[in-house]
Amino acid sequence: MAYQIRLETDDDFQDAMERQSVLRIFRGDDLIESSVKIVRFDENRIVVQADISDMKYYARQECEFFEQRQRR
């Protein structure tokens, strides 16, 4: 079963990007993305990709980002 880790700092995002972790993205109480991976990020935006042609940009201040990890 998977558990979620909230991503908040640049180090959190860098680690998730290097591991190619699967993310879930929330805006308010709504799940707006799932099963995406971080392609790039900066202090304002997170760029995620679900497949080859599906890249999306999200503002860090408007959304909450969670990494999904498998329990061992």
N, C-alpha and C positions, 0 to 999 in steps of 0.2 A: 504494500500500500504506500502511496506517495504522501509526502508532507510538503508544506510550502514555507519558504523563507523569504521574508520581505527584503527587497533590495532598496537601499537608501543612499549609500556612499559610492563614490567613484570606484573604490576598491571592490565593493559588492558587484557593481556592474562589470568591471574588468574580469573578475573571477568567473562570473556567469558567462561572459562572452568567450573566454578562453576554454571553458568546459563545454561550450555549445549547449548550455542548459536550456530546457524548454521553459517558457514563461507563460504566466497568465497576467493580463493587464486589466485593471479595474478603473473606472471613472465614477466617482461617487460610490453607489452601491451596485453598479452595473458592471458585469463582466463584458468587456468590449473586445478582447482578444484572448485566444488560448493557443497553445501548441506553436508558438513562435520563438525564434532565436534572435539574440542581439547581433546586429551586424556592425553597428557603430554607435557611439554616444558622445555627448559633450555635456557641459553644465546646464544646458537648456533642453536638449532633445535626446530621445532614444530612438534609434532606427532599428526596426525589427523586420524579419523576413519569415514568411511561412513556406514559400516555395520559390522557384526561380524568378518569376515575374511579379511576385506579390510582396513589395516592400512598403512599409508604412512608417510614418513619423509621429511620435507622441511627445507632448510636453511633459517634462519631469514634474513640474509643479501641479499639473492638472490630474495626473494619474498615479496609481499605486502599482508597483511592479513586484511580482512574486515569482521566485524560482521554484520549480517543482523538482523534488528529489525523491528517489526511491529509498524506502527503508531497507536496511540490510539485516 
